[in-house]
Amino acid sequence: MSFTCKDALDVGGMMSAGFFAFLSLLSKSSFAKEELDILRLLIYAPVLLVRERSIDTQRLIRTISALDAFEKSLNKDFIKAISKLYDKAFFAQTSSGKGR
């Protein structure tokens, strides 16, 4: 899957990081240290390496706010409603005690 914009830095990088965080939140309640490192890499590395600047602050805040709202609304009813969209093996992790 690819999220992109003009040069795939601000929008593309932030959307990739947001999608990674979204999937992680679906499968468990907290991030491991390695996952946080990956998330930070997805957010900051592309813009820093290509443009030698930080990511667009508004884009960062918007994505963090969306993830915060998603996490607050996440409950068993939501997972049950979207479980029809995903393979059952994906949700086996959440019901086995590894996740929510």
Secondary structure, 3 states (H helix, E strand, C coil): CCCCCCCCCHHHHHHHHHHHHHHHHHHCCCCCHHHHHHHHHHHHHHHHHHHCCCCCHHHHHHHHHHHHHHHHHCCHHHHHHHHHHCCHHHHHHHHCCCCC
